[in-house]
Amino acid sequence: MRRRVVITGLGLISPLSNQVNDCWTRMLNGESGIHPIRLFDVSDMRVNFGGDVYDFDSGNYIDRKEEKRIDRFSQFALVAGVDAVVDSGVDFSQLNPYRAGVVLGSGIGGLQTIEEQIAKLIKEGPHRVSPLTVPRMMLNAAGACLSIRYGLKGPNFSTATACASATNAMGEALRLIQYGAADVIITGGSEAAMTRMGLSAFQNMKALSSRVDDPQRASRPFDKDRDGFVLSEGAGILVFEELELAKARGARIYAEVVGFATTADGNHITQPDLDGFGAAESMRQALVDANLAPEKIDYINAHGTSTPLGDKAETMAIKRVFGPHAYKLSVSSTKSQLGHSLGASGGIELAVCCKSIEHSLVPPTINLNTPDPDCDLDYTPNVPKPRVIEYAMSNSFGFGGHDASIIIRKYHD
C-alpha cells in the first residue's frame, strides 16, 4: 500500500521575488520579472534581456567563506531550501537522519564555474584552475549542500532532464516516500544558466525571443505573436513529507501529491513532438497513477514556454488527454512573468500550484493579447481567475524529448 505524501514547505528564488508570498502577490498583479540583464555585459549580444536575479544576496544564509566554495546554482538551492524547511517547521534533529534526504533537479548545474575556470585555463594556464572546480560544477552539488546543512543521510541524488529536471526530481521524491524508503525529502530544482555562455548558446540557437524593445512583454505563451522563450534563473524547493509524520507534528499542509509520470518523445534533441504524443502520454499516465478521471483536473500549470512549436504541441496534447474537458480547464503559464528557469521551473511552478489551491485563484498568463487559432483553450489571459481548485497538474517538457507531469490536490484528512 502506498503511503500518502504531502507538501509542507515552500521556498523559491525568482526574478520577480525571492519570497513565496510576495512572488505570488506580484503574479496576481500581472507583474513581470523580465528586464535588461544586469549580471554581466550584454553590449555585444543580440538578446540583452532576461530574468537574471541580479539582487540575489545569500548573506543571511551562507557565510562568505562557504559562498566562495559553491556555485550560484547551489547558492540558490541552499537559500530556497532553507526557506522551505523553515516554512515547513520540520525539525530534522528529531528525525532519523537516514529517513530524510534531498532529491533536486538541474538541467545544467554549475555553468558559471565551468565558464570561469575555462577562461582561466585558456588565459592563465592549468595551474590557475581552481581545485574546487569539480565540487562547484557538479550537478549533485546543490543537493549535497542541503544534506550537509541539515545532516541528512537518506536518499540524495540529482536528476538531469533539461527543463523537466525539477519535476522528475519531485516525482522521484514522491516515490521514495510512497514506498517507504524515506519520510521527508527536500526536493525541486535549481538553475543558474544565466551566464554569457548560456545566453549566447540559446541566442544562437534562435530559441529566445528577440523582442529587445519590450522585454516585459517578450514572454507571451500561447499568443499568436510569440517568438521564443525568455531565459531566466532561480530555484523552487519544496518539502515533501509522509502524511502521518506531518500530522503528528501539526504541520501546515499545502497540498497532497497524488500522481506523477514521465515519458519521452523519442523524436528530436530540441524540438517537441509536433503532435504532442509524448506530452499527452505523460499527462495520461499521471492521471492513471493518481487514479483520477481527466474531468477531475481543474487547473494545469502549463510548460508554456512561449515558443511557436512548443505551445501548440502542448495544446494538442492537452486536447488529446482531456477531450471536451480541455475547454473547461483553467490553464496558465507563469513563465509569462518569470521567464524560463530551465531545470528549476518545475519546482517553482509546483509551488505556484500550491498557492493556487490555497487561495482558489488561477494565476494569469500575461501578454496574451492576440489569440492563436491553434491555441484555443482557456489560458487565463492577463488577469487571475477565481476558481476552486481541487486538483492541479503541472507539466514540464525538456530538450531531449523529456516529458514529466505531476498532480497535487487540496488536502483532505
C-alpha positions in Angstrom: 0.0 0.0 0.0 1.4 3.4 -1.0 1.8 5.9 1.8 0.3 9.4 1.3 2.7 12.3 0.6 2.0 16.0 1.4 3.8 19.3 0.8 4.6 21.2 4.0 7.2 23.8 2.9 7.9 26.1 0.0 10.9 28.3 -0.9 11.9 30.0 -4.1 14.3 32.3 -5.9 12.9 34.0 -8.9 13.4 37.2 -11.0 10.1 38.5 -9.6 10.7 37.9 -5.9 12.7 35.7 -3.6 9.8 35.3 -1.2 7.0 32.9 -1.9 4.1 35.1 -0.8 5.5 38.3 -2.3 6.1 36.5 -5.6 2.5 35.2 -5.5 1.1 38.7 -4.9 3.1 40.1 -7.8 2.0 37.4 -10.1 -1.6 38.1 -9.3 -1.0 41.7 -10.1 0.3 40.7 -13.5 3.8 41.9 -12.9 6.8 40.8 -15.0 10.3 39.9 -13.6 11.9 40.3 -17.1 14.3 43.2 -17.6 17.5 44.2 -19.3 20.2 41.9 -18.0 22.4 43.3 -15.2 24.5 40.3 -14.2 27.1 40.7 -17.0 27.9 42.7 -20.1 25.4 42.1 -22.9 26.5 45.0 -25.1 27.7 42.7 -27.8 24.6 40.4 -27.8 21.5 40.4 -29.9 19.4 39.3 -26.9 20.1 41.6 -23.9 17.2 40.9 -21.6 16.0 38.1 -19.4 15.2 37.1 -15.8 18.5 37.4 -14.0 18.2 37.5 -10.2 20.6 40.5 -10.1 19.7 41.4 -6.5 20.3 37.9 -5.0 22.0 38.0 -1.7 22.8 34.9 0.3 24.4 36.7 3.2 21.8 35.8 5.8 22.0 32.1 4.8 25.6 31.4 3.8 28.8 32.7 5.2 31.2 34.4 2.8 33.8 31.6 3.0 31.2 28.9 2.1 29.7 31.2 -0.6 33.0 31.2 -2.5 33.2 27.4 -2.4 29.8 26.8 -4.1 28.4 27.7 -7.5 25.5 30.2 -7.9 23.0 27.4 -8.6 23.9 25.7 -5.3 23.5 29.0 -3.5 20.0 29.4 -5.0 19.1 25.8 -3.8 20.5 26.4 -0.4 18.7 29.7 0.2 15.4 28.4 -1.2 15.8 25.1 0.6 16.4 26.7 4.0 13.3 28.9 3.4 11.3 25.8 2.6 12.5 23.9 5.7 11.7 26.9 7.9 8.3 27.2 6.3 7.6 23.5 6.9 8.6 23.7 10.6 10.3 20.3 10.3 13.0 19.7 12.9 15.5 17.3 11.4 17.3 16.9 14.7 14.2 15.0 15.9 14.2 12.6 13.0 16.2 9.6 12.0 18.7 11.2 9.6 18.7 8.1 7.4 15.0 8.6 6.8 15.4 12.1 5.4 17.1 13.1 2.1 17.4 15.5 -0.8 16.4 15.0 -4.5 17.0 18.0 -6.7 17.0 18.6 -10.4 19.1 20.9 -12.6 19.4 20.9 -16.3 23.0 22.3 -16.5 24.4 22.6 -13.0 27.4 24.9 -12.3 27.7 26.7 -15.6 29.2 29.8 -14.0 32.0 27.8 -12.6 32.7 26.0 -15.8 32.7 29.3 -17.7 35.1 31.0 -15.3 37.5 28.1 -15.0 37.8 27.5 -18.7 38.6 31.2 -19.1 41.4 30.8 -16.5 42.7 27.7 -18.2 43.0 29.5 -21.5 44.3 32.8 -20.3 46.4 31.8 -17.3 47.2 28.1 -17.7 46.4 24.9 -15.9 48.0 25.9 -12.6 45.4 28.7 -12.2 42.3 26.4 -12.4 40.6 26.2 -9.0 40.9 22.9 -7.1 37.2 23.5 -6.2 36.1 23.4 -9.8 34.6 19.9 -9.8 32.7 20.2 -6.4 31.4 23.5 -7.6 30.3 22.5 -11.0 28.9 19.0 -10.4 25.2 18.6 -10.8 24.7 16.9 -7.4 26.4 19.8 -5.5 23.2 21.6 -4.7 21.6 18.6 -3.1 24.8 17.8 -1.3 24.9 21.3 0.2 21.4 20.9 1.6 22.1 17.5 3.0 25.3 18.8 4.7 23.4 21.8 6.1 20.9 19.6 7.9 22.9 16.4 8.4 20.5 14.3 6.2 21.8 10.9 5.4 19.0 9.3 3.5 18.5 9.2 -0.3 20.4 12.0 -2.0 20.7 12.3 -5.8 20.1 14.7 -8.7 18.1 14.4 -11.9 19.1 16.0 -15.2 16.3 16.0 -17.8 16.7 19.5 -19.1 13.6 21.6 -18.4 11.8 18.6 -16.8 14.6 18.2 -14.2 12.8 19.6 -11.2 9.5 17.7 -11.9 11.4 14.5 -12.4 13.2 15.1 -9.1 9.8 15.7 -7.4 8.5 12.5 -8.9 11.4 10.5 -7.5 10.9 12.1 -4.1 7.2 11.1 -4.2 8.1 7.5 -4.9 10.7 7.3 -2.2 8.2 8.4 0.4 5.3 6.5 -1.0 7.2 3.2 -0.9 8.8 3.7 2.4 12.4 4.5 1.6 12.2 7.9 3.3 9.9 10.0 5.3 10.9 13.5 4.4 12.6 14.7 1.1 13.7 18.2 0.2 13.0 18.4 -3.5 12.6 20.7 -6.5 15.2 22.3 -8.7 17.8 25.0 -9.1 19.4 26.6 -12.2 21.8 29.4 -12.8 22.5 29.2 -16.5 22.2 33.0 -16.9 25.8 33.5 -18.0 27.4 34.9 -21.1 27.9 31.4 -22.4 24.4 30.2 -21.5 22.7 33.3 -23.0 24.9 33.1 -26.1 24.1 29.5 -26.7 20.3 29.9 -26.5 20.5 33.1 -28.6 22.5 31.5 -31.4 20.1 28.5 -31.3 17.4 31.1 -32.1 15.3 29.7 -29.2 14.9 33.1 -27.5 12.5 35.9 -28.0 14.2 38.8 -29.8 11.7 41.4 -28.6 14.5 43.6 -27.2 12.5 46.8 -27.4 9.9 45.5 -24.9 11.4 42.9 -22.6 8.5 42.7 -20.1 6.1 41.7 -23.0 8.6 39.3 -24.6 7.4 36.1 -22.9 3.9 35.6 -24.3 2.9 31.9 -24.1 0.1 30.8 -26.4 -0.1 34.3 -28.1 -0.1 34.4 -31.9 2.9 36.8 -31.8 5.1 34.7 -29.6 8.7 34.3 -30.9 10.6 32.3 -28.4 11.2 31.9 -24.7 12.9 34.3 -22.2 15.9 32.9 -20.3 15.8 33.2 -16.5 17.2 31.6 -13.4 16.2 30.6 -9.9 15.1 27.8 -7.7 11.9 26.2 -6.5 12.3 24.0 -3.4 9.6 22.1 -1.6 9.4 19.8 1.4 7.6 16.5 0.7 6.6 14.6 3.8 4.8 11.4 4.7 1.3 12.4 5.8 1.2 10.8 9.3 4.5 12.3 10.2 3.3 15.8 9.1 0.0 15.3 11.0 1.8 14.1 14.2 3.8 17.3 14.4 0.9 19.6 13.5 2.4 20.7 10.2 0.5 23.1 7.9 -0.2 21.1 4.7 -0.3 23.0 1.4 -1.4 20.1 -0.8 -1.2 16.3 -1.3 0.9 14.9 -4.1 -1.2 12.2 -5.8 0.2 11.4 -9.2 3.3 11.5 -11.4 4.5 10.2 -14.7 7.4 10.7 -17.1 7.8 9.8 -20.7 10.0 10.6 -23.7 9.1 11.9 -27.2 11.9 9.8 -28.8 11.8 12.4 -31.6 14.3 15.2 -31.6 17.0 16.7 -29.4 15.5 20.1 -29.2 12.1 20.2 -30.9 9.0 18.8 -29.3 6.9 16.1 -30.9 4.7 18.4 -33.0 1.6 16.2 -32.4 2.2 16.2 -28.6 2.1 12.4 -28.2 4.8 12.1 -25.6 3.4 15.0 -23.5 0.0 13.6 -23.8 1.1 10.2 -22.5 2.9 11.8 -19.6 -0.3 13.5 -18.5 -2.4 10.4 -19.2 -0.1 8.2 -17.1 0.0 10.8 -14.3 -3.8 10.6 -14.2 -3.7 6.8 -14.0 -1.1 7.0 -11.2 -3.4 9.3 -9.3 -6.4 7.1 -10.1 -8.2 10.1 -11.5 -10.6 10.7 -14.3 -9.4 13.5 -16.6 -12.5 15.6 -15.6 -11.2 15.9 -12.1 -8.4 18.2 -13.1 -9.3 21.9 -12.5 -6.0 23.7 -13.4 -3.0 23.0 -15.4 0.2 25.0 -14.9 1.5 24.5 -18.5 5.0 24.2 -19.5 4.1 27.1 -21.9 7.5 28.5 -22.8 6.3 30.9 -25.5 7.9 29.1 -28.4 5.9 28.7 -31.6 6.1 24.9 -31.7 6.1 24.1 -28.0 2.9 25.9 -27.1 1.0 24.5 -30.0 2.2 20.9 -29.2 1.2 21.2 -25.6 -2.2 22.5 -26.5 -2.7 19.5 -28.8 -1.5 17.2 -26.0 -4.0 18.6 -23.5 -6.8 18.1 -26.0 -5.7 14.5 -26.6 -5.9 13.7 -22.9 -8.8 15.7 -21.7 -11.2 15.7 -24.8 -14.1 18.1 -24.3 -13.0 18.8 -20.7 -9.9 20.6 -22.1 -12.2 23.6 -22.8 -13.4 23.6 -19.2 -10.0 23.5 -17.6 -8.1 26.6 -16.5 -4.6 26.7 -17.9 -1.9 29.3 -17.4 1.8 29.7 -18.0 3.6 31.6 -15.2 6.7 31.7 -17.5 5.0 34.7 -19.0 6.0 36.5 -15.8 9.0 34.6 -14.5 10.7 33.6 -17.8 12.1 30.1 -18.3 14.4 28.9 -15.5 15.1 25.6 -17.2 15.7 22.8 -14.7 14.3 24.9 -11.8 11.0 25.8 -13.5 9.1 22.7 -12.4 9.8 23.3 -8.7 8.8 27.0 -9.0 5.6 26.1 -10.8 4.5 23.4 -8.4 4.9 25.9 -5.6 2.6 28.2 -7.6 0.1 25.4 -7.9 0.2 25.1 -4.1 -0.7 28.8 -3.7 -3.4 28.4 -6.4 -5.1 25.7 -4.4 -4.6 27.6 -1.1 -6.2 30.8 -2.4 -8.7 29.3 -5.1 -7.1 31.5 -7.7 -5.6 30.7 -11.1 -2.6 33.0 -11.9 -2.7 34.7 -15.2 -0.8 34.2 -18.5 0.2 37.8 -19.1 0.9 39.3 -22.5 -1.7 37.1 -24.1 -3.4 39.7 -26.3 -3.6 38.1 -29.7 -5.3 34.7 -29.7 -3.6 32.0 -31.7 -6.2 29.9 -33.5 -4.1 26.8 -32.9 -4.1 27.6 -29.1 -7.7 27.9 -28.2 -8.0 26.8 -24.6 -8.7 29.0 -21.5 -5.2 30.2 -20.8 -6.3 32.7 -18.1 -5.3 35.8 -20.2 -3.8 38.7 -18.3 -5.8 38.6 -15.0 -6.2 35.9 -12.4 -9.3 33.8 -12.3 -11.2 32.8 -9.1 -11.7 29.1 -9.1 -12.0 26.4 -6.5 -9.1 24.0 -7.4 -9.4 20.5 -6.1 -6.7 19.0 -8.4 -3.9 20.8 -10.2 -1.4 19.4 -12.7 2.0 20.8 -13.6 3.7 20.0 -16.8 7.4 20.2 -17.7 8.9 19.3 -21.0 12.6 19.4 -21.8 15.2 19.3 -24.6 15.9 15.7 -25.5 12.2 14.9 -25.5 11.8 14.6 -21.7 8.2 14.9 -20.5 7.0 15.0 -16.9 3.7 15.7 -15.2 2.8 15.8 -11.6 -0.6 16.2 -9.9 -1.4 17.7 -6.5 -4.8 18.1 -4.8 -6.3 20.1 -1.9 -5.6 18.2 1.2 -8.4 16.3 2.9 -7.8 14.2 6.0 
